[in-house]
Amino acid sequence: MWATASSVAVDVRDLLVAGEFALAFDTMCSWIYEDELSISEEHYGRLVRMSTDLGSRDLIARMRELVTG
């Protein structure tokens, strides 16, 4: 898992440097969803707010199942 997290972090960082904010957000959310990582209600809310601006609403809706607590 650490190798995956590390490579995703590098990809997201590279996309941010290139100004590809929506793609970086989508990459990060896809990794969280595909690896079925637990997220808190607070973080989920932040992702929902960001998705409004960055256009990943469908992916964020599917991520709801990962919310814990």
All heavy atoms as a GROMACS GRO file, in nm:
protein
  541
    1MET      N    1   0.081  -0.119   0.000
    1MET     CA    2   0.000   0.000   0.000
    1MET      C    3   0.086   0.126   0.000
    1MET      O    4   0.051   0.224  -0.063
    1MET     CB    5  -0.093  -0.001   0.121
    1MET     CG    6  -0.179   0.123   0.128
    1MET     SD    7  -0.312   0.102   0.242
    1MET     CE    8  -0.293   0.251   0.335
    2TRP      N    9   0.198   0.125   0.071
    2TRP     CA   10   0.281   0.245   0.077
    2TRP      C   11   0.334   0.285  -0.060
    2TRP      O   12   0.341   0.404  -0.091
    2TRP     CB   13   0.397   0.224   0.175
    2TRP     CG   14   0.347   0.222   0.316
    2TRP    CD1   15   0.333   0.112   0.396
    2TRP    CD2   16   0.298   0.331   0.392
    2TRP    NE1   17   0.281   0.149   0.516
    2TRP    CE2   18   0.260   0.283   0.518
    2TRP    CE3   19   0.286   0.467   0.367
    2TRP    CZ2   20   0.208   0.364   0.617
    2TRP    CZ3   21   0.235   0.549   0.466
    2TRP    CH2   22   0.197   0.497   0.588
    3ALA      N   23   0.370   0.189  -0.142
    3ALA     CA   24   0.419   0.224  -0.275
    3ALA      C   25   0.308   0.292  -0.355
    3ALA      O   26   0.333   0.389  -0.426
    3ALA     CB   27   0.469   0.100  -0.346
    4THR      N   28   0.188   0.241  -0.344
    4THR     CA   29   0.076   0.302  -0.415
    4THR      C   30   0.052   0.443  -0.366
    4THR      O   31   0.040   0.535  -0.446
    4THR     CB   32  -0.053   0.217  -0.395
    4THR    OG1   33  -0.029   0.086  -0.445
    4THR    CG2   34  -0.170   0.277  -0.467
    5ALA      N   35   0.048   0.461  -0.235
    5ALA     CA   36   0.025   0.594  -0.179
    5ALA      C   37   0.134   0.690  -0.222
    5ALA      O   38   0.107   0.805  -0.256
    5ALA     CB   39   0.017   0.586  -0.026
    6SER      N   40   0.256   0.645  -0.222
    6SER     CA   41   0.369   0.729  -0.260
    6SER      C   42   0.360   0.769  -0.407
    6SER      O   43   0.381   0.886  -0.442
    6SER     CB   44   0.500   0.655  -0.234
    6SER     OG   45   0.609   0.731  -0.275
    7SER      N   46   0.330   0.675  -0.494
    7SER     CA   47   0.322   0.707  -0.637
    7SER      C   48   0.203   0.798  -0.666
    7SER      O   49   0.213   0.887  -0.752
    7SER     CB   50   0.315   0.580  -0.721
    7SER     OG   51   0.196   0.508  -0.697
    8VAL      N   52   0.093   0.779  -0.595
    8VAL     CA   53  -0.022   0.867  -0.614
    8VAL      C   54   0.012   1.008  -0.568
    8VAL      O   55  -0.021   1.106  -0.635
    8VAL     CB   56  -0.147   0.814  -0.540
    8VAL    CG1   57  -0.260   0.916  -0.541
    8VAL    CG2   58  -0.194   0.684  -0.602
    9ALA      N   59   0.081   1.019  -0.455
    9ALA     CA   60   0.120   1.151  -0.404
    9ALA      C   61   0.208   1.224  -0.505
    9ALA      O   62   0.191   1.345  -0.528
    9ALA     CB   63   0.192   1.137  -0.270
   10VAL      N   64   0.300   1.153  -0.566
   10VAL     CA   65   0.387   1.214  -0.667
   10VAL      C   66   0.304   1.259  -0.787
   10VAL      O   67   0.321   1.371  -0.837
   10VAL     CB   68   0.499   1.116  -0.710
   10VAL    CG1   69   0.573   1.168  -0.834
   10VAL    CG2   70   0.596   1.094  -0.595
   11ASP      N   71   0.213   1.174  -0.832
   11ASP     CA   72   0.128   1.210  -0.946
   11ASP      C   73   0.044   1.333  -0.915
   11ASP      O   74   0.033   1.424  -0.998
   11ASP     CB   75   0.036   1.093  -0.983
   11ASP     CG   76   0.110   0.976  -1.044
   11ASP    OD1   77   0.227   0.992  -1.084
   11ASP    OD2   78   0.049   0.866  -1.052
   12VAL      N   79  -0.017   1.334  -0.797
   12VAL     CA   80  -0.101   1.448  -0.758
   12VAL      C   81  -0.017   1.575  -0.749
   12VAL      O   82  -0.057   1.680  -0.800
   12VAL     CB   83  -0.176   1.420  -0.626
   12VAL    CG1   84  -0.242   1.545  -0.572
   12VAL    CG2   85  -0.279   1.309  -0.646
   13ARG      N   86   0.098   1.566  -0.688
   13ARG     CA   87   0.187   1.683  -0.677
   13ARG      C   88   0.227   1.735  -0.815
   13ARG      O   89   0.224   1.855  -0.840
   13ARG     CB   90   0.311   1.646  -0.596
   13ARG     CG   91   0.393   1.764  -0.552
   13ARG     CD   92   0.507   1.727  -0.459
   13ARG     NE   93   0.464   1.644  -0.349
   13ARG     CZ   94   0.509   1.520  -0.324
   13ARG    NH1   95   0.600   1.465  -0.401
   13ARG    NH2   96   0.465   1.452  -0.220
   14ASP      N   97   0.262   1.645  -0.906
   14ASP     CA   98   0.300   1.685  -1.042
   14ASP      C   99   0.184   1.754  -1.114
   14ASP      O  100   0.204   1.853  -1.184
   14ASP     CB  101   0.347   1.565  -1.123
   14ASP     CG  102   0.483   1.512  -1.078
   14ASP    OD1  103   0.553   1.583  -1.003
   14ASP    OD2  104   0.517   1.398  -1.118
   15LEU      N  105   0.064   1.701  -1.096
   15LEU     CA  106  -0.053   1.762  -1.158
   15LEU      C  107  -0.080   1.901  -1.101
   15LEU      O  108  -0.116   1.994  -1.175
   15LEU     CB  109  -0.176   1.672  -1.140
   15LEU     CG  110  -0.173   1.543  -1.223
   15LEU    CD1  111  -0.279   1.445  -1.174
   15LEU    CD2  112  -0.193   1.575  -1.371
   16LEU      N  113  -0.062   1.916  -0.970
   16LEU     CA  114  -0.082   2.048  -0.908
   16LEU      C  115   0.019   2.149  -0.960
   16LEU      O  116  -0.016   2.263  -0.991
   16LEU     CB  117  -0.074   2.037  -0.756
   16LEU     CG  118  -0.189   1.963  -0.689
   16LEU    CD1  119  -0.160   1.940  -0.542
   16LEU    CD2  120  -0.320   2.038  -0.708
   17VAL      N  121   0.144   2.108  -0.971
   17VAL     CA  122   0.249   2.197  -1.024
   17VAL      C  123   0.216   2.239  -1.166
   17VAL      O  124   0.239   2.353  -1.206
   17VAL     CB  125   0.387   2.127  -1.016
   17VAL    CG1  126   0.492   2.203  -1.094
   17VAL    CG2  127   0.430   2.112  -0.871
   18ALA      N  128   0.158   2.148  -1.243
   18ALA     CA  129   0.122   2.177  -1.382
   18ALA      C  130  -0.008   2.258  -1.392
   18ALA      O  131  -0.050   2.293  -1.503
   18ALA     CB  132   0.109   2.047  -1.460
   19GLY      N  133  -0.071   2.286  -1.278
   19GLY     CA  134  -0.195   2.363  -1.281
   19GLY      C  135  -0.319   2.281  -1.314
   19GLY      O  136  -0.425   2.336  -1.340
   20GLU      N  137  -0.307   2.151  -1.310
   20GLU     CA  138  -0.418   2.061  -1.340
   20GLU      C  139  -0.491   2.024  -1.211
   20GLU      O  140  -0.491   1.910  -1.166
   20GLU     CB  141  -0.366   1.936  -1.411
   20GLU     CG  142  -0.304   1.961  -1.545
   20GLU     CD  143  -0.408   1.996  -1.650
   20GLU    OE1  144  -0.529   1.975  -1.629
   20GLU    OE2  145  -0.366   2.045  -1.757
   21PHE      N  146  -0.557   2.122  -1.149
   21PHE     CA  147  -0.617   2.103  -1.018
   21PHE      C  148  -0.730   2.001  -1.017
   21PHE      O  149  -0.738   1.917  -0.928
   21PHE     CB  150  -0.664   2.237  -0.962
   21PHE     CG  151  -0.554   2.339  -0.957
   21PHE    CD1  152  -0.557   2.449  -1.040
   21PHE    CD2  153  -0.446   2.322  -0.873
   21PHE    CE1  154  -0.455   2.543  -1.038
   21PHE    CE2  155  -0.342   2.415  -0.869
   21PHE     CZ  156  -0.348   2.526  -0.951
   22ALA      N  157  -0.818   2.007  -1.116
   22ALA     CA  158  -0.930   1.914  -1.123
   22ALA      C  159  -0.880   1.771  -1.143
   22ALA      O  160  -0.931   1.677  -1.080
   22ALA     CB  161  -1.027   1.953  -1.234
   23LEU      N  162  -0.782   1.753  -1.227
   23LEU     CA  163  -0.727   1.620  -1.252
   23LEU      C  164  -0.655   1.567  -1.127
   23LEU      O  165  -0.665   1.449  -1.094
   23LEU     CB  166  -0.633   1.622  -1.372
   23LEU     CG  167  -0.582   1.487  -1.422
   23LEU    CD1  168  -0.697   1.390  -1.447
   23LEU    CD2  169  -0.500   1.506  -1.548
   24ALA      N  170  -0.585   1.655  -1.056
   24ALA     CA  171  -0.519   1.615  -0.932
   24ALA      C  172  -0.622   1.571  -0.829
   24ALA      O  173  -0.604   1.468  -0.762
   24ALA     CB  174  -0.435   1.730  -0.877
   25PHE      N  175  -0.731   1.645  -0.817
   25PHE     CA  176  -0.837   1.611  -0.723
   25PHE      C  177  -0.900   1.478  -0.760
   25PHE      O  178  -0.920   1.391  -0.674
   25PHE     CB  179  -0.942   1.723  -0.722
   25PHE     CG  180  -1.055   1.700  -0.626
   25PHE    CD1  181  -1.037   1.719  -0.490
   25PHE    CD2  182  -1.179   1.662  -0.672
   25PHE    CE1  183  -1.140   1.699  -0.401
   25PHE    CE2  184  -1.284   1.642  -0.584
   25PHE     CZ  185  -1.265   1.661  -0.448
   26ASP      N  186  -0.929   1.458  -0.887
   26ASP     CA  187  -0.988   1.334  -0.934
   26ASP      C  188  -0.895   1.215  -0.909
   26ASP      O  189  -0.939   1.108  -0.868
   26ASP     CB  190  -1.023   1.344  -1.082
   26ASP     CG  191  -1.103   1.225  -1.130
   26ASP    OD1  192  -1.212   1.203  -1.076
   26ASP    OD2  193  -1.054   1.155  -1.221
   27THR      N  194  -0.766   1.234  -0.932
   27THR     CA  195  -0.667   1.128  -0.909
   27THR      C  196  -0.664   1.089  -0.762
   27THR      O  197  -0.665   0.971  -0.727
   27THR     CB  198  -0.526   1.174  -0.955
   27THR    OG1  199  -0.532   1.203  -1.095
   27THR    CG2  200  -0.421   1.068  -0.929
   28MET      N  201  -0.663   1.189  -0.673
   28MET     CA  202  -0.660   1.164  -0.530
   28MET      C  203  -0.788   1.092  -0.485
   28MET      O  204  -0.781   0.991  -0.413
   28MET     CB  205  -0.646   1.295  -0.453
   28MET     CG  206  -0.644   1.278  -0.303
   28MET     SD  207  -0.654   1.433  -0.216
   28MET     CE  208  -0.824   1.482  -0.253
   29CYS      N  209  -0.902   1.139  -0.531
   29CYS     CA  210  -1.029   1.076  -0.492
   29CYS      C  211  -1.042   0.935  -0.548
   29CYS      O  212  -1.093   0.846  -0.480
   29CYS     CB  213  -1.146   1.163  -0.537
   29CYS     SG  214  -1.159   1.317  -0.445
   30SER      N  215  -0.996   0.914  -0.670
   30SER     CA  216  -1.000   0.780  -0.728
   30SER      C  217  -0.916   0.682  -0.648
   30SER      O  218  -0.956   0.569  -0.623
   30SER     CB  219  -0.951   0.783  -0.872
   30SER     OG  220  -1.039   0.855  -0.953
   31TRP      N  221  -0.799   0.726  -0.604
   31TRP     CA  222  -0.712   0.642  -0.521
   31TRP      C  223  -0.781   0.608  -0.389
   31TRP      O  224  -0.784   0.492  -0.348
   31TRP     CB  225  -0.580   0.712  -0.496
   31TRP     CG  226  -0.498   0.651  -0.388
   31TRP    CD1  227  -0.445   0.525  -0.387
   31TRP    CD2  228  -0.462   0.710  -0.263
   31TRP    NE1  229  -0.377   0.503  -0.270
   31TRP    CE2  230  -0.386   0.615  -0.192
   31TRP    CE3  231  -0.485   0.834  -0.207
   31TRP    CZ2  232  -0.334   0.642  -0.066
   31TRP    CZ3  233  -0.433   0.861  -0.081
   31TRP    CH2  234  -0.359   0.764  -0.014
   32ILE      N  235  -0.840   0.706  -0.324
   32ILE     CA  236  -0.911   0.682  -0.197
   32ILE      C  237  -1.022   0.580  -0.219
   32ILE      O  238  -1.038   0.486  -0.141
   32ILE     CB  239  -0.967   0.814  -0.140
   32ILE    CG1  240  -0.852   0.904  -0.095
   32ILE    CG2  241  -1.063   0.787  -0.024
   32ILE    CD1  242  -0.895   1.046  -0.062
   33TYR      N  243  -1.100   0.599  -0.326
   33TYR     CA  244  -1.214   0.511  -0.353
   33TYR      C  245  -1.168   0.370  -0.391
   33TYR      O  246  -1.219   0.272  -0.337
   33TYR     CB  247  -1.300   0.572  -0.464
   33TYR     CG  248  -1.422   0.490  -0.492
   33TYR    CD1  249  -1.530   0.491  -0.404
   33TYR    CD2  250  -1.430   0.410  -0.606
   33TYR    CE1  251  -1.643   0.415  -0.430
   33TYR    CE2  252  -1.543   0.334  -0.631
   33TYR     CZ  253  -1.649   0.336  -0.543
   33TYR     OH  254  -1.759   0.260  -0.568
   34GLU      N  255  -1.075   0.360  -0.482
   34GLU     CA  256  -1.031   0.229  -0.531
   34GLU      C  257  -0.963   0.146  -0.421
   34GLU      O  258  -0.975   0.024  -0.418
   34GLU     CB  259  -0.939   0.245  -0.651
   34GLU     CG  260  -1.013   0.292  -0.774
   34GLU     CD  261  -0.921   0.332  -0.888
   34GLU    OE1  262  -0.799   0.310  -0.880
   34GLU    OE2  263  -0.973   0.388  -0.986
   35ASP      N  264  -0.890   0.214  -0.331
   35ASP     CA  265  -0.824   0.143  -0.221
   35ASP      C  266  -0.914   0.129  -0.100
   35ASP      O  267  -0.873   0.076   0.003
   35ASP     CB  268  -0.693   0.212  -0.182
   35ASP     CG  269  -0.580   0.184  -0.279
   35ASP    OD1  270  -0.606   0.124  -0.386
   35ASP    OD2  271  -0.465   0.220  -0.248
   36GLU      N  272  -1.039   0.176  -0.113
   36GLU     CA  273  -1.140   0.167  -0.008
   36GLU      C  274  -1.087   0.219   0.126
   36GLU      O  275  -1.103   0.156   0.231
   36GLU     CB  276  -1.192   0.024   0.005
   36GLU     CG  277  -1.259  -0.026  -0.120
   36GLU     CD  278  -1.308  -0.170  -0.110
   36GLU    OE1  279  -1.283  -0.236  -0.008
   36GLU    OE2  280  -1.371  -0.215  -0.207
   37LEU      N  281  -1.025   0.336   0.122
   37LEU     CA  282  -0.971   0.397   0.242
   37LEU      C  283  -1.084   0.464   0.321
   37LEU      O  284  -1.170   0.529   0.263
   37LEU     CB  285  -0.864   0.500   0.206
   37LEU     CG  286  -0.747   0.447   0.123
   37LEU    CD1  287  -0.655   0.560   0.084
   37LEU    CD2  288  -0.671   0.340   0.200
   38SER      N  289  -1.084   0.447   0.451
   38SER     CA  290  -1.185   0.509   0.535
   38SER      C  291  -1.159   0.659   0.543
   38SER      O  292  -1.044   0.703   0.551
   38SER     CB  293  -1.179   0.450   0.676
   38SER     OG  294  -1.210   0.314   0.674
   39ILE      N  295  -1.268   0.737   0.542
   39ILE     CA  296  -1.256   0.880   0.558
   39ILE      C  297  -1.358   0.926   0.662
   39ILE      O  298  -1.464   0.866   0.676
   39ILE     CB  299  -1.274   0.956   0.425
   39ILE    CG1  300  -1.405   0.917   0.356
   39ILE    CG2  301  -1.158   0.935   0.332
   39ILE    CD1  302  -1.434   0.994   0.229
   40SER      N  303  -1.325   1.032   0.732
   40SER     CA  304  -1.415   1.084   0.834
   40SER      C  305  -1.527   1.165   0.768
   40SER      O  306  -1.515   1.208   0.653
   40SER     CB  307  -1.339   1.172   0.934
   40SER     OG  308  -1.297   1.291   0.869
   41GLU      N  309  -1.632   1.186   0.844
   41GLU     CA  310  -1.743   1.269   0.796
   41GLU      C  311  -1.694   1.410   0.763
   41GLU      O  312  -1.734   1.469   0.663
   41GLU     CB  313  -1.852   1.276   0.903
   41GLU     CG  314  -1.978   1.344   0.858
   41GLU     CD  315  -2.059   1.264   0.759
   41GLU    OE1  316  -2.074   1.142   0.778
   41GLU    OE2  317  -2.109   1.323   0.661
   42GLU      N  318  -1.605   1.463   0.846
   42GLU     CA  319  -1.550   1.597   0.823
   42GLU      C  320  -1.474   1.604   0.691
   42GLU      O  321  -1.494   1.696   0.611
   42GLU     CB  322  -1.455   1.636   0.937
   42GLU     CG  323  -1.390   1.770   0.917
   42GLU     CD  324  -1.287   1.802   1.025
   42GLU    OE1  325  -1.281   1.732   1.128
   42GLU    OE2  326  -1.211   1.898   1.003
   43HIS      N  327  -1.386   1.506   0.666
   43HIS     CA  328  -1.310   1.506   0.540
   43HIS      C  329  -1.402   1.484   0.420
   43HIS      O  330  -1.381   1.543   0.314
   43HIS     CB  331  -1.198   1.402   0.543
   43HIS     CG  332  -1.080   1.447   0.622
   43HIS    ND1  333  -1.056   1.407   0.750
   43HIS    CD2  334  -0.982   1.534   0.589
   43HIS    CE1  335  -0.947   1.466   0.794
   43HIS    NE2  336  -0.900   1.544   0.699
   44TYR      N  337  -1.502   1.399   0.437
   44TYR     CA  338  -1.596   1.378   0.328
   44TYR      C  339  -1.666   1.509   0.293
   44TYR      O  340  -1.680   1.543   0.175
   44TYR     CB  341  -1.699   1.270   0.364
   44TYR     CG  342  -1.798   1.247   0.254
   44TYR    CD1  343  -1.760   1.182   0.137
   44TYR    CD2  344  -1.929   1.292   0.263
   44TYR    CE1  345  -1.850   1.162   0.034
   44TYR    CE2  346  -2.020   1.273   0.161
   44TYR     CZ  347  -1.979   1.208   0.047
   44TYR     OH  348  -2.068   1.189  -0.056
   45GLY      N  349  -1.706   1.584   0.393
   45GLY     CA  350  -1.771   1.713   0.369
   45GLY      C  351  -1.680   1.808   0.293
   45GLY      O  352  -1.725   1.880   0.204
   46ARG      N  353  -1.553   1.808   0.327
   46ARG     CA  354  -1.456   1.893   0.256
   46ARG      C  355  -1.443   1.850   0.111
   46ARG      O  356  -1.435   1.933   0.019
   46ARG     CB  357  -1.322   1.888   0.327
   46ARG     CG  358  -1.328   1.956   0.465
   46ARG     CD  359  -1.210   1.927   0.549
   46ARG     NE  360  -1.092   1.998   0.501
   46ARG     CZ  361  -0.971   1.980   0.552
   46ARG    NH1  362  -0.952   1.896   0.650
   46ARG    NH2  363  -0.869   2.048   0.503
   47LEU      N  364  -1.442   1.718   0.088
   47LEU     CA  365  -1.433   1.667  -0.049
   47LEU      C  366  -1.557   1.706  -0.130
   47LEU      O  367  -1.546   1.742  -0.247
   47LEU     CB  368  -1.414   1.515  -0.049
   47LEU     CG  369  -1.282   1.464   0.005
   47LEU    CD1  370  -1.286   1.312   0.019
   47LEU    CD2  371  -1.166   1.506  -0.085
   48VAL      N  372  -1.673   1.698  -0.066
   48VAL     CA  373  -1.797   1.736  -0.134
   48VAL      C  374  -1.791   1.882  -0.176
   48VAL      O  375  -1.824   1.917  -0.290
   48VAL     CB  376  -1.920   1.710  -0.044
   48VAL    CG1  377  -2.045   1.774  -0.100
   48VAL    CG2  378  -1.940   1.560  -0.024
   49ARG      N  379  -1.747   1.970  -0.085
   49ARG     CA  380  -1.738   2.113  -0.118
   49ARG      C  381  -1.639   2.137  -0.232
   49ARG      O  382  -1.665   2.217  -0.322
   49ARG     CB  383  -1.701   2.192   0.007
   49ARG     CG  384  -1.816   2.202   0.108
   49ARG     CD  385  -1.786   2.297   0.223
   49ARG     NE  386  -1.673   2.257   0.305
   49ARG     CZ  387  -1.678   2.169   0.404
   49ARG    NH1  388  -1.791   2.106   0.432
   49ARG    NH2  389  -1.569   2.142   0.476
   50MET      N  390  -1.526   2.068  -0.228
   50MET     CA  391  -1.427   2.085  -0.335
   50MET      C  392  -1.480   2.032  -0.468
   50MET      O  393  -1.451   2.088  -0.574
   50MET     CB  394  -1.297   2.015  -0.298
   50MET     CG  395  -1.222   2.085  -0.186
   50MET     SD  396  -1.071   1.998  -0.141
   50MET     CE  397  -0.972   2.026  -0.287
   51SER      N  398  -1.556   1.924  -0.462
   51SER     CA  399  -1.606   1.864  -0.586
   51SER      C  400  -1.700   1.957  -0.660
   51SER      O  401  -1.713   1.949  -0.782
   51SER     CB  402  -1.673   1.729  -0.559
   51SER     OG  403  -1.799   1.747  -0.497
   52THR      N  404  -1.767   2.045  -0.587
   52THR     CA  405  -1.857   2.141  -0.650
   52THR      C  406  -1.779   2.230  -0.746
   52THR      O  407  -1.823   2.259  -0.857
   52THR     CB  408  -1.926   2.226  -0.543
   52THR    OG1  409  -2.000   2.139  -0.457
   52THR    CG2  410  -2.021   2.328  -0.604
   53ASP      N  411  -1.661   2.271  -0.704
   53ASP     CA  412  -1.577   2.357  -0.787
   53ASP      C  413  -1.498   2.281  -0.892
   53ASP      O  414  -1.467   2.334  -0.998
   53ASP     CB  415  -1.477   2.435  -0.700
   53ASP     CG  416  -1.545   2.535  -0.609
   53ASP    OD1  417  -1.654   2.584  -0.646
   53ASP    OD2  418  -1.491   2.562  -0.501
   54LEU      N  419  -1.464   2.155  -0.862
   54LEU     CA  420  -1.373   2.080  -0.949
   54LEU      C  421  -1.443   1.975  -1.036
   54LEU      O  422  -1.379   1.911  -1.118
   54LEU     CB  423  -1.264   2.015  -0.865
   54LEU     CG  424  -1.176   2.115  -0.790
   54LEU    CD1  425  -1.080   2.041  -0.696
   54LEU    CD2  426  -1.097   2.202  -0.887
   55GLY      N  427  -1.572   1.954  -1.018
   55GLY     CA  428  -1.649   1.871  -1.110
   55GLY      C  429  -1.635   1.722  -1.094
   55GLY      O  430  -1.641   1.650  -1.193
   56SER      N  431  -1.620   1.673  -0.973
   56SER     CA  432  -1.611   1.528  -0.952
   56SER      C  433  -1.727   1.478  -0.867
   56SER      O  434  -1.711   1.390  -0.784
   56SER     CB  435  -1.478   1.494  -0.884
   56SER     OG  436  -1.369   1.526  -0.964
   57ARG      N  437  -1.843   1.531  -0.887
   57ARG     CA  438  -1.957   1.500  -0.800
   57ARG      C  439  -1.996   1.352  -0.801
   57ARG      O  440  -2.030   1.297  -0.697
   57ARG     CB  441  -2.077   1.585  -0.839
   57ARG     CG  442  -2.056   1.730  -0.804
   57ARG     CD  443  -2.181   1.813  -0.829
   57ARG     NE  444  -2.145   1.954  -0.823
   57ARG     CZ  445  -2.174   2.040  -0.915
   57ARG    NH1  446  -2.240   2.004  -1.021
   57ARG    NH2  447  -2.136   2.167  -0.902
   58ASP      N  448  -1.993   1.286  -0.916
   58ASP     CA  449  -2.031   1.145  -0.921
   58ASP      C  450  -1.937   1.058  -0.839
   58ASP      O  451  -1.980   0.971  -0.765
   58ASP     CB  452  -2.035   1.094  -1.066
   58ASP     CG  453  -2.145   1.159  -1.147
   58ASP    OD1  454  -2.243   1.209  -1.087
   58ASP    OD2  455  -2.135   1.159  -1.270
   59LEU      N  456  -1.808   1.082  -0.852
   59LEU     CA  457  -1.709   1.007  -0.777
   59LEU      C  458  -1.727   1.032  -0.627
   59LEU      O  459  -1.724   0.939  -0.547
   59LEU     CB  460  -1.567   1.046  -0.820
   59LEU     CG  461  -1.452   0.981  -0.743
   59LEU    CD1  462  -1.459   0.829  -0.750
   59LEU    CD2  463  -1.319   1.031  -0.797
   60ILE      N  464  -1.747   1.156  -0.588
   60ILE     CA  465  -1.764   1.189  -0.447
   60ILE      C  466  -1.889   1.121  -0.391
   60ILE      O  467  -1.888   1.071  -0.279
   60ILE     CB  468  -1.770   1.343  -0.427
   60ILE    CG1  469  -1.640   1.407  -0.469
   60ILE    CG2  470  -1.804   1.378  -0.283
   60ILE    CD1  471  -1.517   1.359  -0.395
   61ALA      N  472  -1.995   1.116  -0.467
   61ALA     CA  473  -2.118   1.049  -0.422
   61ALA      C  474  -2.090   0.902  -0.392
   61ALA      O  475  -2.138   0.848  -0.292
   61ALA     CB  476  -2.228   1.065  -0.526
   62ARG      N  477  -2.012   0.837  -0.475
   62ARG     CA  478  -1.978   0.695  -0.452
   62ARG      C  479  -1.890   0.679  -0.328
   62ARG      O  480  -1.896   0.577  -0.261
   62ARG     CB  481  -1.908   0.636  -0.574
   62ARG     CG  482  -1.999   0.618  -0.693
   62ARG     CD  483  -1.932   0.536  -0.801
   62ARG     NE  484  -1.800   0.584  -0.834
   62ARG     CZ  485  -1.768   0.645  -0.948
   62ARG    NH1  486  -1.858   0.663  -1.039
   62ARG    NH2  487  -1.645   0.685  -0.970
   63MET      N  488  -1.810   0.780  -0.298
   63MET     CA  489  -1.719   0.773  -0.184
   63MET      C  490  -1.791   0.777  -0.050
   63MET      O  491  -1.736   0.745   0.053
   63MET     CB  492  -1.616   0.886  -0.191
   63MET     CG  493  -1.515   0.868  -0.303
   63MET     SD  494  -1.404   1.010  -0.317
   63MET     CE  495  -1.307   0.993  -0.167
   64ARG      N  496  -1.918   0.812  -0.050
   64ARG     CA  497  -1.998   0.821   0.074
   64ARG      C  498  -1.990   0.691   0.154
   64ARG      O  499  -1.990   0.693   0.277
   64ARG     CB  500  -2.143   0.855   0.041
   64ARG     CG  501  -2.232   0.866   0.159
   64ARG     CD  502  -2.203   0.994   0.233
   64ARG     NE  503  -2.289   1.004   0.350
   64ARG     CZ  504  -2.245   1.036   0.470
   64ARG    NH1  505  -2.119   1.065   0.491
   64ARG    NH2  506  -2.327   1.044   0.571
   65GLU      N  507  -1.981   0.579   0.085
   65GLU     CA  508  -1.977   0.449   0.154
   65GLU      C  509  -1.848   0.429   0.235
   65GLU      O  510  -1.841   0.339   0.318
   65GLU     CB  511  -1.991   0.335   0.053
   65GLU     CG  512  -1.875   0.321  -0.042
   65GLU     CD  513  -1.900   0.227  -0.158
   65GLU    OE1  514  -2.004   0.241  -0.226
   65GLU    OE2  515  -1.817   0.138  -0.179
   66LEU      N  516  -1.748   0.512   0.212
   66LEU     CA  517  -1.621   0.500   0.283
   66LEU      C  518  -1.617   0.578   0.414
   66LEU      O  519  -1.522   0.566   0.490
   66LEU     CB  520  -1.506   0.548   0.193
   66LEU     CG  521  -1.490   0.477   0.059
   66LEU    CD1  522  -1.382   0.544  -0.024
   66LEU    CD2  523  -1.458   0.330   0.080
   67VAL      N  524  -1.722   0.656   0.440
   67VAL     CA  525  -1.724   0.741   0.560
   67VAL      C  526  -1.743   0.655   0.684
   67VAL      O  527  -1.830   0.568   0.688
   67VAL     CB  528  -1.835   0.848   0.550
   67VAL    CG1  529  -1.847   0.927   0.679
   67VAL    CG2  530  -1.809   0.940   0.432
   68THR      N  531  -1.658   0.681   0.783
   68THR     CA  532  -1.667   0.610   0.910
   68THR      C  533  -1.698   0.711   1.020
   68THR      O  534  -1.663   0.827   1.011
   68THR     CB  535  -1.535   0.540   0.945
   68THR    OG1  536  -1.430   0.636   0.951
   68THR    CG2  537  -1.502   0.434   0.842
   69GLY      N  538  -1.761   0.661   1.124
   69GLY     CA  539  -1.786   0.744   1.243
   69GLY      C  540  -1.883   0.848   1.214
   69GLY      O  541  -1.911   0.949   1.243
   0.00000   0.00000   0.00000
